[in-house]
Amino acid sequence: MPPADPAGPHEPDPVAGEPSFSVPRIPASAGALIFDRAGRLLVLKPTYKSGWTVPGGQMEADGETPWEACRREVREESGLDVTDGRLVCVDFLRPRPGRPGGLRLLFDCGVVDDAALGAVVVQAEEISAHRVVALDEALSMLSGPLRRRVRASVGAQGCVYLEDGRPVGAAPDRRGRPR
């Protein structure tokens, strides 16, 4: 009998039909910060959860990149076509009961002109409303983790790394204890 492979069990690769390693999967999503000329933020009211959010959603497992996912989700949810974006936040959310956790990426897509924002067409199955609001108002409308992500990102000089929506020094370790 051959020795066990230290890399773990093999399972068929659905694309090439050849063995591949069993690799853990971590869900990832990409969102967009879209502003008007006055510095107000576009927020959306999803039909599938309470509260407000920014345009964005899950990355497809077909090899879609974070930027491609961001652009696709913005287009699907609002009808806007963003062409520029800068990664401003990476947030790792730990899994919890009933929630898979994962990576949340946030792109600053800059300023969109008033005519384009006035022509937003929401995806009715997923989005019931949209608003362009002052940043302080937007922060009060967003959920805790997203609020912390947006607050940490706006005005940051580079990309911000968070865990559970908090700077690494403030995030609890894997046992839930403060670092």
N, C-alpha and C positions, 0 to 999 in steps of 0.2 A: 504494500500500500504506500503511495507517495506521501511525503510529509505534507502537513497542512500549510497552506499558503498564509504567511504572516500578514498579508494585506487584507485578508478576509475572504468570504465566499464570493464566487463569481456568479453573475446572473446574465442572461442573454441581453445584448445591447439591441434594443428594438430597431435602431436605425441600420447598423451594419450587420446585424446577425451574428456578431462575434462576442465572446465573453467580455464582460466589463466588471469593474469592482462595484460592490454595493456601496453607494455613497449617500450619506445623509442629505436630505433635502431641507432647505430653509426657504420659506416663502419670502418673496421680495416685492415691494411696490415702489412706484415712483410718482411723486406729486409735483405740482407746479405752483410757483408764486407768480401771479400775473397782476401787474399794477396798471393803473391809469396815470395820466400825466400829473394828477394831483397827489400821487402817492397812495391812493386807495387800492385795496386788495380785492380781487374777485373771489367770492366764496359761493359755494353751492349747497343746496339743501337736498341731501340724498333721500330717496324713498325707502331705503332698506335699513336705515338706522336713524337714531335721534341725533339732533344737533346739526351743525354745519361743518363743511369741510372745504378743502381746496381741490381743484381738478386733479385727478390722478387715480391710480388703481394698480392692481396686480400685474406683474410682468408675466408674459406668456412663457410657457416652458419649451417653446420651439426655438430658443436661441435669441429671442428678442433682447436687446440691450436695455439698460435702464433709460437711456435717453429716448430710444424708440418707444418704449412703454409710456413714458411721460407724454411724448407728442401724440401717440395714438389715443391715450385716455383723454387728453385735453380736447382733441378733435371730436371724439365720440361724445363726451359729456357736454361740450359747450359749442361745438362747431368752429372754434378758433384753430388756426394753424400756426403754432409757434415754431419759429425757425432758429431762435437763439436761446441758449440756456447755459447756466453755469451751476454745477453741483455745489450746493451750499450746506447740505446736511446729510449725514449718515447716522441713522438711529437704529440701534439693535434693541429689539423688544424680546424679553425672555418669554418663553412659552408659559402659559398658565392654564389651569383647567378650562377646557372649552375654547381656548385661544391658542393658535399655533405659534405666536410670536413671529420673529423674522426680522428682515432688514427693511427699513423705510428710508427711501432716498428722496431728497427734496431739491428741486432745481429752481433757481431764480430765472424766470423767462423774461424779465424786464418789463418795459412799458409797452402797452398796446394802445393804439390810438382810440379815441372816443367813438369813432364810427364803428370800428370792429367790436368794441365792447357793447355798443348799442345794438348790434346785430347778433348777439349771442343767441343760439338756438340750443336749448337743453335737450338731452336725451330723456324723453318722458318716462321711459321704463325705470330709470335710475335716479333722475334728478327732477325735483318738483319745483324748484325756484333757484334764482341766482340773484346776487346783489354785489355791488361794488361799494365797499365801505371803508371808512378810515381804519387804519391799522389797529388802534385801541379797541374799536368796536368789533373788528374781526377777531381779535384775540379773545374777547369776551364770548364770542359765539362758537369758537372752536373747542373740541374736546381737550382734556388735559395734556395727553402726549403730543397731539398735533399743535396745540397752543405753545407748548414749550419748544417744540421743533421750530415753529415759525419765529417765535421771539428770539431764539438763539441765532437764527440764520440772518434775519434782517439786519443789515449793517455790518455783518461779520466780514473781516478782511479775507478770510479763506473759507475752506470747508470746515464745518463744525462736526465733531464726532460726539454722539450722545449714546447712552445706554438707558433704556426705559425713559427716554425723554429728558434725561438729566446729564450734565457734564460728568465725565467718567469719575472724577473725584467724589461726586455726590451720589452716584448710582450704587445701589446695594450690590454685594457680591452674590454669587449664585445661591447662597443659603439665605438671602434676604437681609443680611446684616450690613450696616453702613460700612463703607471703606474708611 
